[in-house]
Amino acid sequence: MQLAHPQLLWLFLVFVPMIVWYVMRQRDAHPSLSISSTSPFASMPRSWKQYLRHFMFVLRLGAIGCLIIVLARPQMKDKWSTSSTEGTDIVLSLDISGSMYARDFEPSRVDAAKAVAARFIQGRESDNIGLVIFAGESLTGMPMTVDRAQLLGYLEGIQIGMLEDGTAIGDGIATSLNRLKEGKAKSKSIILLTDGSNNTGVVAPLSAAEVAKEMGVKIYTIGIGTNGMAPYPVQNRFGRIEYQPQKVEIDEATLKAIAANTGGKYFRATDNRALEQVFSEIDALEKTQMDVKVFSHTEDNYMLWAWLAFGLFALEMLLRYLFLRPIP
């Protein structure tokens, strides 16, 4: 048990002037009569009401004391508890090149990927998750964190055009590996989502995969794009974006090699539903048993004192107006 505002206990000092006032009031409360001797009254018993009259003052002090404790807000103590749960370190590496605007997904590839990734993040409550975006270059969007609000907030704000256009898959993997160095879980993995083939960057995809293998990091690769033709964004001579059908070209051979070399798996997502199934399968695969510390929230525990204050006050009123009513 602890108090949220222990300094309010100083209010108990109000008892001092109250007790002094009560004693002085009792001394001057009744008139006196001078007589030669009180011996005839010495054998007379004292009424129980005489003692009960002082007991009412004690009840009032008790009610006030309980109210002071209520104001100080007694709370249950916080505590740490250790529990076993499933968790891992994961980096989501998302391609935001211009081709991710393609409309073979609803409303577009990048928006579909963001929506499914958001649901994936919400379902991984015990994981450290980081976000990396890449196009012609790579960038750490969010370092490893368990703060779901920050992860989802950044994911929602991702837009195509934040980076120079292109597809640097190797750089995306390399940046993701740098983020995983910060994690402490035994199981580490990268979920890399792209719709093209590596055409720029300073790190070759298979070289980055070799480093991941040495670090014990699994890479799950996702090729996003329908089979055959898809409406791609193209800028016309007036600077406006138009959508023209183009052949979908994903370097599946490289993506499969990256996954195989690191112990991961390659997935092909050809529509929104298939993309959701891919993330569901990854969610089932990447779970590792681990011990985590859980912090219990504080809870106010003042109702007992509030009811006690009410009871003491009610008892005083009951005695005052039923048994000790003054004679007019």
C-alpha positions in Angstrom: 0.0 0.0 0.0 1.2 3.5 -0.8 -0.1 7.1 -0.9 -0.2 9.2 -4.0 -0.1 12.4 -1.9 1.5 11.6 1.4 2.1 15.3 2.1 -1.6 15.7 2.8 -1.2 13.7 6.0 0.0 16.9 7.6 -3.7 17.8 7.7 -3.9 15.6 10.8 -2.4 18.5 12.7 -5.9 20.1 12.6 -6.7 17.6 15.3 -4.7 19.7 17.8 -6.8 22.9 17.7 -10.0 20.8 17.5 -9.1 19.0 20.7 -8.1 22.2 22.5 -11.4 23.8 21.4 -13.4 20.8 22.6 -11.8 20.8 26.0 -12.3 24.5 26.5 -15.9 24.3 25.3 -16.7 21.4 27.7 -15.3 23.4 30.6 -17.5 26.4 29.9 -20.5 24.6 28.6 -22.5 24.3 31.8 -23.4 26.8 34.5 -22.1 26.1 38.1 -23.8 26.4 41.4 -21.8 26.9 44.6 -22.9 24.6 47.5 -21.3 23.9 50.9 -20.7 20.2 50.3 -21.0 17.7 47.4 -20.8 14.6 49.7 -24.6 13.8 49.3 -23.9 13.3 45.5 -20.7 11.2 45.9 -22.6 7.9 45.7 -24.7 8.8 42.7 -23.8 6.8 39.6 -22.8 8.5 36.4 -25.0 8.1 33.4 -23.7 6.3 30.3 -24.8 9.2 28.2 -22.1 11.4 29.9 -19.4 9.2 28.4 -21.3 8.8 25.1 -21.3 12.5 24.6 -17.5 12.5 24.4 -17.5 9.4 22.2 -19.3 11.4 19.5 -16.4 13.8 19.3 -14.1 10.8 18.8 -16.4 9.7 16.0 -16.1 13.1 14.3 -12.3 13.0 14.6 -12.3 9.5 13.0 -14.5 10.6 10.1 -12.3 13.6 9.4 -9.2 11.4 9.6 -10.7 9.0 7.1 -11.4 11.9 4.7 -7.8 13.0 5.0 -6.6 9.5 4.0 -9.0 9.5 1.1 -7.5 12.8 -0.1 -4.0 11.3 0.2 -5.2 8.6 -2.3 -4.1 5.2 -0.9 -3.0 2.9 -3.8 -2.0 -0.7 -4.3 1.7 -1.0 -4.7 3.2 -1.4 -8.2 5.1 -4.5 -8.8 7.1 -6.3 -11.5 6.2 -9.8 -12.5 8.0 -12.2 -14.9 6.0 -14.2 -17.4 6.8 -16.4 -20.3 5.7 -15.2 -23.7 6.5 -15.4 -27.4 8.6 -12.7 -28.9 11.4 -11.9 -31.3 13.3 -9.0 -33.0 11.8 -8.1 -36.4 12.6 -5.4 -38.9 10.1 -4.6 -41.6 11.9 -3.4 -44.7 9.5 -1.8 -47.2 10.1 -0.9 -50.8 8.7 2.6 -51.5 10.0 3.0 -55.1 7.7 4.6 -57.7 6.5 1.3 -59.0 4.8 0.7 -55.6 2.1 3.1 -56.9 0.9 0.3 -59.2 -2.9 -0.3 -59.0 -3.0 -4.1 -59.2 -3.7 -3.9 -55.4 -6.4 -1.8 -53.8 -5.9 1.1 -53.6 -2.2 0.6 -54.5 0.7 -1.7 -53.7 2.2 0.6 -51.1 -1.1 1.3 -49.3 -2.0 -2.4 -49.3 1.4 -3.2 -47.9 1.1 -0.5 -45.2 -2.4 -1.7 -44.1 -1.3 -5.4 -43.8 1.9 -4.4 -42.0 -0.1 -2.3 -39.5 -2.2 -5.3 -38.6 0.9 -7.4 -38.3 2.5 -4.9 -35.9 -0.6 -4.7 -33.8 -0.6 -8.5 -33.4 3.0 -8.7 -32.2 2.6 -7.3 -28.7 5.8 -8.8 -27.2 8.2 -8.1 -30.1 10.8 -5.5 -30.7 10.0 -4.1 -34.2 11.9 -1.7 -36.4 11.0 -0.1 -39.7 13.3 0.4 -42.7 12.3 2.0 -46.0 14.2 1.8 -49.2 14.0 2.9 -52.9 17.2 4.2 -54.6 18.7 4.4 -51.0 17.7 3.0 -47.6 16.6 4.8 -44.4 15.8 3.7 -40.9 12.3 4.9 -40.3 12.0 3.6 -36.7 14.7 1.9 -34.6 13.8 -1.3 -32.6 11.0 -0.5 -30.2 8.0 -2.0 -28.5 6.1 1.3 -28.8 3.2 0.3 -31.1 1.9 3.8 -31.3 5.1 5.2 -32.7 5.5 2.4 -35.2 2.0 2.7 -36.5 2.3 6.5 -36.6 5.4 6.4 -38.7 4.1 3.6 -41.0 1.0 5.6 -41.7 3.1 8.6 -42.8 5.3 6.7 -45.3 4.9 8.1 -48.8 6.5 7.3 -52.1 8.9 10.1 -53.0 10.5 10.3 -49.5 13.7 8.7 -51.1 15.4 8.9 -54.4 13.7 6.5 -56.8 15.2 3.1 -57.6 15.3 -0.3 -55.9 18.2 -0.9 -53.6 17.3 -4.2 -52.1 20.8 -4.9 -50.8 21.0 -1.5 -49.0 17.6 -2.2 -47.5 18.9 -5.5 -46.0 22.1 -3.9 -44.8 20.3 -1.1 -43.0 17.9 -3.7 -41.4 20.9 -5.7 -40.2 22.3 -2.6 -38.5 19.0 -2.1 -36.6 18.9 -5.8 -35.5 22.3 -5.4 -33.8 20.4 -3.3 -31.2 18.0 -6.2 -30.4 18.5 -8.6 -27.5 16.2 -11.4 -28.5 17.7 -14.8 -29.6 15.5 -14.9 -32.7 16.0 -12.1 -35.3 14.4 -11.7 -38.7 13.8 -9.3 -41.6 10.6 -9.1 -43.6 11.5 -7.6 -46.9 8.8 -6.5 -49.3 9.5 -5.4 -52.8 8.0 -5.3 -56.3 11.1 -5.2 -58.5 14.7 -6.1 -58.8 17.9 -4.6 -57.5 19.0 -1.8 -59.8 21.0 0.5 -57.6 22.7 0.8 -54.2 26.1 0.0 -52.9 25.5 -3.4 -51.4 24.6 -6.4 -53.5 21.5 -8.3 -52.2 23.3 -11.7 -52.0 26.3 -10.2 -50.2 23.9 -8.7 -47.7 22.2 -12.1 -47.3 25.6 -13.7 -46.5 26.1 -11.2 -43.7 22.6 -11.9 -42.4 23.4 -15.7 -42.4 26.6 -15.1 -40.4 24.5 -13.0 -37.9 21.9 -15.7 -37.6 19.2 -13.5 -39.1 16.4 -15.0 -41.2 15.1 -13.0 -44.1 11.6 -13.5 -45.3 11.2 -12.0 -48.8 7.9 -11.0 -50.3 7.4 -10.3 -54.0 4.4 -8.1 -54.4 2.7 -7.8 -57.8 0.1 -9.6 -59.8 1.0 -12.1 -62.5 1.2 -10.7 -66.1 0.3 -7.0 -66.6 -0.4 -4.3 -64.1 -1.3 -0.5 -64.3 2.0 1.3 -63.5 2.2 5.1 -62.9 3.8 7.0 -65.8 4.4 10.7 -66.1 3.1 12.2 -69.4 4.7 15.1 -71.2 2.5 17.5 -69.3 3.9 16.3 -65.9 0.7 14.4 -65.0 0.6 10.8 -63.7 -1.1 8.3 -65.9 -1.5 4.6 -65.4 -0.4 2.4 -68.3 -0.3 -1.5 -68.4 3.2 -2.9 -68.1 4.6 -6.3 -67.5 5.3 -7.1 -63.8 8.9 -8.0 -63.4 10.1 -9.3 -60.0 13.5 -10.8 -59.5 12.1 -13.9 -57.8 15.3 -15.8 -58.3 17.3 -13.4 -56.1 14.5 -13.1 -53.6 14.3 -16.9 -53.3 18.1 -17.1 -52.9 18.1 -14.5 -50.2 15.5 -16.4 -48.2 17.1 -19.8 -48.8 20.6 -18.7 -47.7 19.3 -17.2 -44.4 16.8 -20.0 -43.5 13.8 -17.8 -44.3 11.2 -18.2 -46.9 10.0 -16.5 -50.1 6.4 -15.5 -50.7 4.6 -14.2 -53.7 1.6 -11.9 -53.1 -0.5 -11.3 -56.2 -3.4 -9.5 -54.5 -4.6 -8.0 -51.2 -5.9 -11.3 -49.9 -2.7 -13.2 -50.8 -0.6 -10.5 -49.1 -2.6 -10.9 -45.9 -2.1 -14.7 -46.0 1.7 -14.1 -46.4 1.9 -12.0 -43.3 -0.3 -14.4 -41.4 2.0 -17.3 -42.3 5.1 -15.3 -41.2 3.3 -14.3 -38.0 2.9 -18.0 -37.2 6.5 -18.9 -38.1 8.4 -16.2 -36.3 7.6 -16.7 -32.6 10.2 -17.6 -29.9 9.6 -18.4 -26.3 11.1 -15.7 -24.0 10.7 -14.3 -20.5 9.5 -10.7 -20.2 8.9 -8.5 -17.2 5.5 -7.1 -16.9 4.8 -3.9 -14.8 1.4 -3.8 -13.0 -0.4 -0.5 -13.0 -1.2 1.3 -9.8 -4.8 1.3 -8.6 -6.5 3.6 -6.2 -7.8 1.9 -3.1 -9.6 4.6 -1.1 -13.2 3.3 -1.2 -12.8 1.5 2.2 -11.7 4.7 3.9 -14.5 6.7 2.2 -17.2 4.2 3.4 -15.6 4.2 6.9 -15.8 8.1 7.0 -19.5 7.9 5.9 -20.2 5.2 8.6 -18.5 7.2 11.4 -20.4 10.4 10.4 -23.7 8.5 10.2 -23.2 6.9 13.6 -22.5 10.3 15.2 -25.7 11.7 13.7 -27.6 8.7 14.9 -26.4 9.1 18.5 -26.8 12.8 18.5 -30.4 12.9 17.3 -31.8 9.6 18.7 -30.1 9.2 22.1 -28.5 12.5 23.0 -31.0 15.1 21.8 -30.8 18.3 23.8 -33.8 19.4 25.8 -35.2 22.7 24.5 
